[in-house]
Amino acid sequence: MKIELGSCLLALRLQEAGMTLDELASMLFYKPERLNDYIDKKRIMPLKTAISIAETLRCGVTDLYELIPVSPTI
């Protein structure tokens, strides 16, 4: 099944983890602006970044985005 990425759920996952964007950025050695770009959907996070974020927030990689199934067109 084909999947499209919907909204980035990073802000929600941060809230659930009781962590700020700045704290996560500091832990992963990223600029907060970069993480904000993912939240604002200006960028899509690369898999390596998503894995690092998911491990840090103790969630699944697929928990970082809304996943939208796409029906095949015939």
N, C-alpha and C positions, 0 to 999 in steps of 0.2 A: 504494500500500500504506500502511495506517495503521501508525504507530509510536507506542509508548508509551515514556516515559523510565524507565529503570531506575535503577540506582545512579549517583551522580555519581562520575566518575573523576578529579576534580581532584587529589586527594591523590596518586594514581598518576602523573599527568602532572607534578606538581611534583617528585616523586622522580626521574622520568626526566630532567627538566631540571636536576636538581641545585640546586633552588631551594627556599627555605622559604616557608611561607604568609605570613610577615611581610614577606619580601622582595618577593613578588608584590604584596601589599597596598600596600606603600610605592611601588612602581613605578607602580601604577595609581591611586593616591590613594584607595584603598578602606580601610575598616576591616577588620582581620583577622577580626573577629566575623562580618561580612557574608559573607566567603568561607567561613568555617566553617559558616555556615548552609546554604550550597550543598552542602558536603561531607556534612553531617548530614541533608540532604534536608528541611530546615525551609523552604527556599525553592528555587524553580527560577530559575536565572539568566536574566535577560532576554537577548535576542539580542545587543543592543549590548554587554553585559558579556561574553557568551560570545565574541564576536568579538575584543574587547580582550584577553581572557585567552588565547585561542588564538594570536593574533598574538605575544603576549609569550612564550608557551611554545613557539612554533614547532610547533604541531600544528593539526589541523583542528578546526573547531567541533564536528563530530560525534564527535570523540575525547574530548569532555568528559563524555559520559554513555553509559551502557550503553543501546543501542537495542534495543527488543523489538518485533519485528513482531507485529501483531495480525491474526489471521485473521478475515475477514468472516463474520458469522453470517447464515445464510439462513433 
